[in-house]
Structure formats: structure tokens, C-alpha cells
Amino acid sequence: MQYPDMNDPFAEENCPGYYRYPCVHGDTVLFCCEDDLWCISAKGGYARRLTTFPGELKCVPAGESGGDDDDDDDEGAASRLSGVLDIDSRVLCEINPRHEWRQMFLETWRAMRDKYYSDNLNGVDWGAKRDLYLPLVARASCRSEVADILTELQSEMCTSHASAWGGDYKHRRHIKPGCLGADFTWSEEHGAYAISHIVNGDVWHPQNGGPLAKPAVGVRKGDLLVAINRRKLDRHTTPNELLLGMAYSEVLLSVMPKSAAKSDSKSKTKAVGKGTKTIGYGTGAAAEQPKKDMNGSINGSTKNAEHKSVGSVMTVPVAVTDSERDNDTSEEQRDSGTEMGVVRDSQTGRKILSKTNSSLGATVKSGREKHQTPNKGDNNIYESKNPGNAKTFGARKNSSVKKGAGTRRASTAPKQATTGGIAKESRSTPESSSESIRHIRVRCIGSDLYARYRDHIAHSRAHVRRTTNDRVGYIHLPDMERLGFSEFHRHFHTESRREGLIVDVRGNGGGYISELLLKSLAMPSLAVEISRYGAPIAYPTASVIGPVVMVCDEFTGSDGDCIVESFKTLKLGPVVGRRTWGGVVGTMDPLQLVDGSYTTQPEILILFLHKEAAPIENRGVEPDVHVIQTPQEHRKGKDTTLDAAVKVVMQKLAKEVPSFSSLMDQHRTPKDKPTIPKDWPFSMPALE
């Protein structure tokens, strides 16, 4: 194939790249190059471009240039008038998956054969591997099995950085949950989810900081999360369940402070064993507390007769406005101590209106159906289920019960009694006080992984400063790419001003910037700027005053291997931790296959030149101080490796680096009077 003619208006200036997807129609060959369609004669010659990406395919009469003659808005629309072809709906391609998978396998095999960094292919009979795995491709039944075959094929080289990912998989809708950046623990005492931990992160960043740690939110550790978007939380309805699909969206949180939860009260009477279970709720600060008479009864009520008619009904407060209650009940019903509620029928499952006598606790079902919607302005949005598959909604309301010539106040509190000798229990929860619940609107984030990482590093840095009396700095490098570069320069100029420095590369995923960071770590401090007020400053400023210790583990790989080996080669300090991953080969641009998947081939091998250097590929870098952290220590939150690094750097500080006060004593101005040379030509007054 020849390059296009520079004088041909239909030819491209140059046509580099791969020529893929050829299709022969008679004596014309169609192919794809640089994301465009091209055609060429089967006998050879110059290729002509048919499309311009991004652009469209347009048919014009012979002899016309095909350019836009005017600026008509309909000129670019697909139609017979414009000549633009609707490629998405008219151009179809029939694919045979098995033929496509075979072509992908052979292309991957050829790429490894031609791009591997050693011409002997690490001593592997690569042709035999093709004959071994190719029959498996014909037996593959799905794309996932093809991915496994490609991975197994490349793993035969026993070299890192040989991978395959992506592909033509069935599109699935991913519902991303929202994240509040906090940990929640169910509290049986309060009947809500207590906030046990709040993630801070970078609170100034919209996505890298915890939503509950933002300014003016006012949520603290220990507060109770009652509802999300006005949906009540319980033991079985967790915050993660209600936050599903709420990533990057605003949610309404109903939060009660811990101090308010302690002062609120809710009595719960629970039958243990066979019998009934009755739960009663107060109505907040205005709820009237039960009063006992001299005989121990509450408001003069009987103990057993009132509970026998309750059955298996739980009465739970929900948002019911006064207007709704007025429409559903009459004055006579409210004056007689009868309350209205919604009960789910155990047989039909339909919600019907019910009457509950506040003095007797009995529930009477009404024939009229009731479809009740919680009021958005009310704070009490609760729902609970009972063993009898019946639900009772409605807020308790103090009412008067006529008895004889006078009236008495009906108690809304549960009866502190026993049924059949079964003991009852009481506890307090925040659900009784609607005045103390705060409604907060926050925006969820998609993931709090970065924010938790930031808090973890801040905790490790504080631990180092606390154990070393603020004499040693701490820096963690998550990778050797953009994030690792920014993390290094974000903290190096402040942490390097201390007498020692710990560089933590545990979990470093590699990259390509280790040589840039080594320039700063290898720069020695030639002097120290000391003033009467303020901390000492190293000269040059981008250098470390005292000893440096590097921490690594088995998850430090790729360019992380390189920086650990270079650190030891330059003798910048000791290395503490575990042997590194051992993968020091490089890759170029990944190879894209026909279905959009990618494969990489080990194309570059890194070999260190000093005499004591051992092969790092498939072996890793041995640390100077081996430390093994057990899972039990990790569970307790103890960082044994970091503690060992602190111990090493403090030992080096005690032996090698004198204190700044001693340095100042050595360089103080002498107190002795200076002597004047005898041959001094100028006359000077006598020094006192």
C-alpha cells in the first residue's frame, strides 16, 4: 500500500497506524485507519478517506466536492437532500463471536511474540503455547471464558505487567449507592443508628471530603440518625439500604443529638414468651408522664383487664396533621377517648381505618378504607410491625374521658403491668421527641475511599509525631503517578523540616515518577538556618536535615520496587517492612483488540547496575529490618511496621544527628575580646 498522493484532494496527507477490519467488495478494499473508513483498489494505489472522525459519511454526485454550500441548519441532518448517511441505523455489522475470539487470541499471541523485551521469550516455547490454548477458544461459551484463556496464555511468560482487561460484555446498569462518609451502629437503647465515626478527608473538596464533616452541618460523633428522606430507620432498614442509588444526590437526614436523646423518654412494654406485645409512645416534650397512685396502679387503671383486649397490635406514632385527624374523627370520638388509626388487615393486607380507645387499648376496625400519606412537615415518621401482621399508624393525643359527673385525663403512657405473670421491660429512645430532631440536607458522595485514606494518613502522621515528640516527619506515597506526586509535594516541605523523616511506600501501585522524588530525597542538607524565634530550616530547603527511613511491604510494586532499590543503592537510609512485590518491567501503549478490550506486553526490563544488585523481577527488594504484622495486631489498630520504623529513626537520631541547641553552642560568637594586630595601620579607640 502506498501513501496518498499529496496532489490528490481526496487523499490524506499521511496515513500512519494499523490497517484493521479489511473488507473486500469486488476490486475495492475497505478498511479502518485512525478511526476512519478508507477505500483502495485491490490492485494497489492510493487510499481515499471516506469519513472524517468525528464527522459523518456523506454521498455526493460525481464531480462535486461535497463541501457545505450554505449554512442551512438541515444540511447536516441525515436525509436524501443532504446526502448524509445515518450510519447508526443503516450500517449493520454481523459478528460471529467464535471467529472474533479466535482472531483476538491470535493477535494477542503475535503481540507477545513480537513485543516481549527478550528475543528468546524467557525460554518459553511460544509456538507450543499457542497450540495448547487455541483449541480452548473454540470451546469457549462466553466472553468471560475468553478473558480467562487470554490471561492464562500471557501468564505462561512468568513476567509481570502482562494483563488483559475490558471487552464486549453485556451492558449492565450499575446503581451506585450514596455515601455519607460515616460509620453507623445500631443502638438498641435508643432504637436508632448511632454515628460511631465521621470521616473528614478534605472537607474543602466537594467529593474528597465527608458530607457530615462539612462546615455548618453540625453532626457529631454519637448523634442518632433517625430517618433518611423521611423514611424511618430500624434494625432491618439500614442507612445503606436507603442510600442506594443516591450517589451525588442530596438527601434529607433526620438527626437527633445524643444529649437530647438521653433526656427524651419512651416507654416500651414487651411481653417475654407467650402472650402479647404492646408498645406505647409519648408525644414529645408535651407528653404527660404516667402517675401512680398509692396502690401502684397507673391513673387508677386496672392491671390485667386492659391488656387482654390489645391482642397483637402495635401503636406507633406517624405524621398525621390536625386537619387529617379532624376529617377522620369527630369531636364526640375525641372527647370519648377514642383515637383513629390505620390498621393493616391480617387477611387481606389492606389498610383500613380503626378506632383505638385510649383508656382500654382496644382496636376496632372500621369499614371505611384509609390511604394515609405521611405529612412532610411532621418530624414523627415511624412505622413498625407486630407479630399479628397488623400495623397501627397515628399519633397519640391526650384526650378527656367522661366518667360520671367529672372528667379525668386519659394517660397516653403504657400500663406498667404484668400479663399472666410475664414481666415487662422499659427503655428510652429518641422517637418520643420531635422537637429535638434536626433535618439536615447534605449531598452524598460516590465513594469515601479517598477521604478515609486521608484520615488514615493523618492518624499515622499524628502517631509518629506523638511517639517522637514532634521530631520526625511522615509522608505516604500511594503510587508513583499523579496522586503520589501531589502527595509528596503536599507534605514534603513541612515534614522535612523536622530532624528525621519516614517515607511510607506501603501499598504503592507503581507508576513512572520515582526518579523525580529521589532527587529531593537524595539532596543532602548542607546547612541549617537557625533563628531565635521559629523552627530551624534546612539549606537547601528541599532537603532533609536528619536521617530518612523508608517503609515498604509486599504490596509495593512496579515503580515502587524501583524507588526502594534506589533508596538502598544510594544508601539514603534503612528500609523497614516486608519484601516488595517484584515487578520491574515496563509497558508501552496497550494493544486494543477488535471488541474494545486491551492487552499489555512486557516490553521494557529494568536492571540495576551496581555490583550487589540482585534480580528484582519475580523476587522483590529485601528490607534491612524485617517486620511481620499479624492480623490480630491489624484488627486492634496497631501498626507494628510503623512502630519499628519510629524506633529505627530515633536510634539514628540519638547517634548521628546532634541537637540544634548543641549546634548553636558550637557556633556562638566568642566572648573573648578581639586583639588588634601590631601592624594595624589605623588608629582605633581602645576597646572597653
SVG drawing of the C-alpha trace seen along z (x, -y; Angstrom):
<svg xmlns="http://www.w3.org/2000/svg" viewBox="-73 -57 126 85">
<polyline fill="none" stroke="black" stroke-width="0.4" points="0.0,0.0 1.3,-3.4 0.9,-6.7 -1.6,-9.1 -0.7,-11.5 -0.1,-15.0 -1.9,-16.4 -5.0,-14.3 -7.7,-16.3 -9.4,-13.2 -6.2,-11.8 -4.9,-12.3 -1.6,-13.9 -0.2,-10.8 -1.8,-7.6 0.2,-6.0 -1.1,-3.4 -2.7,0.0 -5.0,1.1 -7.7,3.2 -11.1,4.7 -10.5,5.1 -13.5,5.9 -13.2,6.7 -16.1,5.8 -15.1,6.7 -11.9,4.9 -12.3,2.4 -10.9,2.9 -12.5,1.1 -10.5,0.8 -10.3,-1.3 -7.4,-3.5 -7.1,-6.2 -10.8,-5.8 -11.9,-6.5 -13.1,-4.4 -10.8,-4.2 -11.0,-2.5 -8.4,-1.4 -8.2,0.7 -7.4,4.3 -4.7,3.9 -3.0,1.2 -2.7,-2.5 -3.6,-5.4 -6.1,-5.1 -9.1,-7.6 -10.7,-8.7 -14.5,-8.1 -15.2,-9.6 -13.7,-12.2 -13.8,-11.4 -15.5,-13.0 -17.8,-13.5 -20.2,-11.8 -20.4,-9.7 -21.8,-11.7 -22.7,-10.7 -22.5,-13.4 -22.8,-13.2 -19.7,-12.5 -17.7,-15.7 -18.9,-17.6 -16.6,-18.4 -19.1,-17.6 -18.5,-20.7 -21.1,-22.8 -22.5,-25.4 -24.5,-27.2 -25.2,-27.3 -28.6,-25.6 -29.4,-24.0 -30.8,-21.0 -27.7,-20.4 -26.1,-18.1 -29.2,-16.0 -29.3,-12.5 -31.6,-12.8 -31.6,-12.3 -31.3,-16.1 -28.2,-16.5 -26.6,-13.2 -25.6,-12.4 -26.0,-8.7 -27.4,-7.6 -24.6,-5.2 -26.0,-4.1 -29.3,-2.7 -28.3,-1.8 -24.8,-0.3 -25.0,3.0 -22.2,5.5 -22.8,9.2 -20.4,10.7 -19.6,14.3 -18.3,14.4 -16.2,17.5 -14.4,16.2 -13.8,12.9 -12.5,14.7 -10.1,16.7 -8.8,13.6 -8.3,11.9 -6.4,14.8 -4.0,15.0 -3.5,11.2 -2.6,11.4 -0.2,14.3 1.5,12.4 1.8,9.2 3.6,11.1 5.9,12.8 6.9,9.5 7.0,7.1 8.5,9.1 11.7,7.4 13.8,10.5 14.0,12.3 14.3,15.7 10.8,15.1 12.2,16.0 13.0,19.5 9.3,20.3 8.3,22.4 5.7,19.8 4.5,21.8 3.6,24.7 1.6,22.5 -0.5,21.3 -1.2,24.9 -2.1,25.6 -4.6,22.8 -6.1,22.3 -8.5,25.4 -9.9,23.9 -11.0,20.8 -13.3,22.9 -14.9,24.4 -15.5,21.1 -19.1,20.3 -18.9,16.7 -16.6,13.6 -15.5,14.2 -14.1,17.6 -12.1,16.0 -10.7,13.5 -9.6,16.3 -7.8,18.0 -6.0,14.8 -4.9,14.3 -3.6,17.8 -1.8,17.5 0.1,14.4 0.9,15.8 3.0,18.5 5.7,15.9 6.1,15.7 6.6,12.0 4.7,9.1 2.7,6.5 1.2,9.0 -2.6,8.5 -5.9,8.3 -9.0,6.4 -12.2,5.0 -14.2,6.4 -17.6,6.7 -19.6,7.7 -23.3,7.3 -24.1,3.8 -25.4,3.8 -26.9,0.9 -24.9,0.1 -26.8,-1.6 -24.2,-3.4 -25.0,-4.0 -24.6,-7.3 -22.1,-7.7 -22.3,-9.9 -18.7,-9.3 -19.6,-7.9 -19.9,-4.6 -23.2,-3.7 -24.0,-1.3 -27.5,-0.1 -28.4,-1.2 -30.9,1.0 -31.1,-1.5 -32.2,-4.4 -33.8,-2.5 -31.8,-4.3 -28.4,-4.3 -25.7,-6.0 -22.9,-7.7 -19.8,-5.9 -17.3,-7.6 -17.3,-10.6 -14.8,-10.7 -13.2,-14.1 -10.9,-13.9 -10.5,-17.1 -13.6,-18.9 -13.0,-21.8 -13.3,-19.4 -16.9,-18.5 -16.0,-14.8 -12.9,-14.1 -14.4,-15.1 -17.0,-13.5 -20.5,-15.1 -21.2,-15.1 -17.9,-16.8 -18.7,-19.8 -19.0,-23.2 -22.4,-24.2 -23.7,-20.6 -23.3,-20.3 -23.3,-16.5 -21.1,-14.9 -20.0,-11.5 -22.7,-9.8 -25.6,-11.6 -28.5,-9.4 -29.7,-9.0 -33.4,-8.5 -34.6,-8.8 -33.3,-9.4 -35.6,-11.2 -38.3,-10.9 -38.1,-7.1 -37.7,-5.6 -34.6,-3.5 -34.8,-0.3 -32.8,2.7 -33.7,4.2 -33.8,0.9 -30.2,-0.2 -28.8,-3.6 -27.0,-1.8 -30.3,-0.4 -32.0,-3.9 -28.9,-5.4 -28.9,-3.0 -28.8,-5.0 -28.3,-8.3 -24.7,-9.0 -24.0,-12.7 -27.6,-13.5 -29.0,-15.5 -30.7,-13.6 -32.6,-14.8 -31.3,-13.4 -33.3,-13.4 -30.7,-13.5 -31.1,-13.8 -28.2,-14.9 -27.0,-12.5 -27.6,-14.9 -31.3,-15.3 -31.7,-11.5 -30.7,-11.0 -33.3,-13.4 -36.2,-12.0 -38.2,-9.1 -40.2,-6.4 -41.7,-3.5 -41.8,-0.2 -43.7,2.8 -42.7,6.1 -44.0,9.5 -41.4,12.2 -42.5,15.6 -46.1,16.4 -48.5,13.6 -49.0,10.1 -46.6,7.3 -47.8,3.7 -45.7,0.7 -46.8,-2.8 -45.2,-6.1 -45.4,-9.5 -45.8,-12.7 -42.7,-14.5 -42.0,-17.2 -45.7,-17.8 -46.4,-14.1 -47.9,-13.6 -45.9,-11.2 -47.8,-8.3 -48.8,-8.8 -49.0,-6.1 -51.4,-6.1 -50.9,-4.7 -51.6,-1.1 -49.0,-1.2 -51.5,-1.4 -51.3,-4.0 -54.0,-6.6 -56.3,-4.2 -56.5,-1.8 -56.7,1.9 -53.7,4.1 -54.9,7.1 -58.3,6.3 -57.0,3.5 -54.3,5.6 -56.3,8.6 -58.1,6.8 -54.9,5.4 -54.2,8.6 -51.2,8.3 -51.4,4.6 -48.5,2.1 -49.4,-1.6 -46.7,-3.7 -46.7,-7.5 -46.6,-8.7 -47.1,-12.1 -50.8,-12.9 -51.8,-16.5 -54.6,-18.0 -56.7,-18.6 -56.4,-14.9 -57.3,-13.9 -60.3,-16.3 -61.6,-14.8 -61.3,-11.3 -62.7,-11.7 -65.5,-13.7 -65.5,-15.7 -67.5,-13.1 -65.0,-10.4 -62.1,-12.5 -63.9,-13.6 -64.7,-10.0 -61.1,-9.0 -61.3,-7.2 -58.4,-7.7 -58.3,-6.9 -55.5,-4.9 -54.7,-2.8 -54.6,0.9 -53.4,3.4 -55.8,6.3 -54.0,9.6 -56.1,11.5 -56.4,9.0 -53.3,6.9 -55.3,3.7 -55.0,0.6 -58.3,-0.3 -59.3,-2.9 -59.5,-1.8 -60.6,-3.2 -58.4,-2.8 -59.8,-3.6 -57.0,-5.3 -58.4,-4.1 -58.8,-0.4 -56.2,0.0 -58.7,1.9 -58.6,1.6 -61.8,1.6 -61.7,1.9 -63.8,-0.4 -65.3,0.5 -64.0,-2.6 -60.6,-2.3 -57.9,-4.8 -54.9,-5.6 -52.7,-7.7 -49.7,-9.7 -47.3,-11.0 -47.1,-14.7 -43.8,-16.1 -43.8,-18.8 -44.0,-16.4 -41.0,-15.0 -42.5,-11.8 -42.3,-9.4 -42.4,-5.9 -43.7,-2.5 -43.5,0.7 -44.8,4.3 -46.3,6.6 -46.5,10.4 -50.1,10.3 -49.3,8.7 -51.2,5.6 -50.0,2.0 -51.4,-0.9 -50.5,-4.4 -51.3,-7.6 -50.1,-10.0 -51.3,-9.6 -53.2,-12.5 -54.2,-13.3 -58.0,-13.2 -60.5,-13.5 -62.7,-10.6 -66.1,-11.4 -66.8,-9.4 -69.7,-10.2 -70.1,-13.9 -66.5,-14.8 -63.8,-14.1 -60.3,-12.8 -57.2,-13.0 -56.6,-9.8 -53.0,-8.7 -51.1,-8.1 -48.3,-6.1 -48.2,-2.3 -49.6,-0.5 -46.8,0.7 -48.4,4.0 -47.9,7.7 -50.0,10.1 -50.2,13.6 -47.1,13.2 -44.9,12.2 -42.6,9.3 -42.4,6.2 -39.4,4.0 -39.0,0.3 -36.3,-1.7 -35.9,-5.1 -35.5,-6.0 -35.3,-9.3 -38.6,-8.7 -40.7,-10.4 -39.4,-13.9 -40.0,-15.5 -38.8,-18.9 -35.2,-17.8 -34.9,-16.1 -32.9,-18.3 -33.5,-17.9 -30.2,-18.3 -29.8,-18.3 -26.5,-17.1 -25.1,-15.9 -23.8,-12.3 -20.5,-11.4 -19.9,-8.4 -17.1,-6.9 -15.4,-7.8 -12.3,-5.8 -10.1,-8.8 -11.5,-10.6 -10.8,-7.5 -7.3,-7.3 -6.7,-10.9 -7.8,-10.3 -5.7,-7.2 -2.6,-9.1 -3.4,-11.9 -3.7,-9.3 -0.3,-7.8 1.3,-11.2 -0.1,-12.2 1.1,-8.8 4.6,-9.5 4.7,-13.0 3.3,-11.9 5.8,-9.0 8.8,-11.0 7.9,-14.3 7.4,-16.0 10.9,-15.4 10.2,-13.1 8.0,-13.8 5.9,-11.3 5.0,-11.1 3.0,-8.3 3.1,-7.7 0.1,-5.8 1.6,-5.4 4.2,-6.8 1.8,-8.7 -0.3,-11.9 -1.6,-11.2 1.8,-10.2 3.5,-13.2 0.9,-15.6 1.0,-13.8 4.8,-14.1 5.0,-17.8 1.9,-18.4 3.8,-17.3 7.5,-17.2 8.3,-20.9 6.7,-20.8 7.6,-17.3 11.3,-17.6 11.8,-20.5 11.9,-18.1 15.0,-16.3 14.1,-13.0 11.7,-11.7 9.8,-8.5 8.8,-7.8 6.0,-5.2 5.5,-3.4 3.4,-0.5 0.7,0.3 2.4,-1.8 0.9,-0.7 3.8,-2.0 4.0,-4.5 6.8,-6.4 7.9,-9.4 10.2,-7.7 13.3,-9.4 11.7,-12.8 11.1,-12.0 14.6,-10.6 16.1,-14.0 14.5,-15.5 15.2,-12.5 18.9,-12.3 19.6,-16.1 21.8,-16.4 21.4,-19.3 24.4,-21.5 23.4,-24.0 20.7,-24.8 19.1,-28.2 18.5,-28.8 16.9,-31.9 15.9,-32.9 12.3,-32.5 11.0,-29.8 11.9,-26.3 15.2,-25.5 15.1,-25.4 17.4,-23.2 19.5,-24.6 18.7,-23.8 15.1,-24.0 14.1,-20.9 16.3,-18.6 16.1,-16.5 18.0,-17.6 18.4,-14.2 18.1,-10.5 15.4,-9.1 13.7,-5.7 11.6,-4.0 8.8,-1.6 7.6,1.0 5.5,4.1 4.6,6.9 2.1,4.6 4.9,2.2 5.4,2.9 6.5,1.8 8.0,-1.7 7.6,-1.2 10.2,1.6 12.5,-0.8 12.3,-3.6 13.0,-1.1 16.0,0.4 17.3,-3.0 16.9,-4.1 19.1,-1.3 21.6,-1.7 22.2,-5.4 22.4,-4.5 19.9,-7.1 18.8,-5.2 17.4,-1.8 14.4,-0.1 11.8,1.4 9.0,3.8 8.4,6.7 9.9,7.8 8.4,5.9 6.2,7.3 8.9,7.8 7.7,6.4 10.1,4.1 9.2,4.3 7.6,1.6 4.9,1.5 4.1,-0.8 0.7,-1.6 -1.7,1.3 -2.9,3.2 -6.6,2.7 -8.4,5.8 -11.4,5.9 -14.0,5.9 -12.6,3.0 -10.6,5.0 -6.9,4.3 -3.8,6.4 -0.3,5.4 3.0,7.0 6.3,6.7 8.4,4.5 11.0,3.0 13.1,4.6 14.8,2.6 18.2,3.8 20.2,2.1 23.9,1.7 25.6,1.8 27.5,5.0 25.4,6.1 22.2,5.7 20.1,8.9 17.4,9.5 14.2,7.8 11.7,9.3 9.7,12.1 11.8,11.6 11.4,8.1 13.6,6.0 14.7,7.2 14.3,4.7 17.0,4.1 14.7,4.7 12.1,7.4 8.8,6.8 5.7,9.1 2.4,7.6 -0.2,10.2 -3.9,9.9 -4.6,9.7 -2.4,6.6 -4.1,5.1 -7.5,5.8 -6.6,4.0 -5.4,1.0 -1.7,1.4 0.8,0.6 3.8,2.7 5.7,1.8 5.4,-1.9 6.4,-1.5 9.5,0.4 10.4,-2.5 10.0,-5.0 12.3,-3.0 14.9,-2.8 14.8,-6.6 15.0,-7.5 18.1,-5.3 19.7,-7.1 18.8,-10.5 20.5,-9.6 23.7,-8.5 24.2,-10.6 22.5,-14.0 23.3,-16.5 20.6,-18.6 20.1,-22.2 20.9,-23.6 24.4,-22.0 24.9,-23.3 24.2,-26.8 26.6,-26.4 29.4,-25.4 28.8,-28.4 28.2,-31.1 30.2,-34.4 33.2,-34.1 33.1,-36.2 36.9,-37.0 37.9,-40.4 39.4,-40.5 43.1,-41.5 44.4,-44.2 47.4,-43.3 50.5,-45.3 51.0,-46.3 47.5,-47.8 47.9,-51.0 44.8,-52.8 44.4,-54.2 41.4,-52.9 40.0,-53.8 40.7,-51.3 38.1,-48.6 36.4,-48.5"/>
</svg>
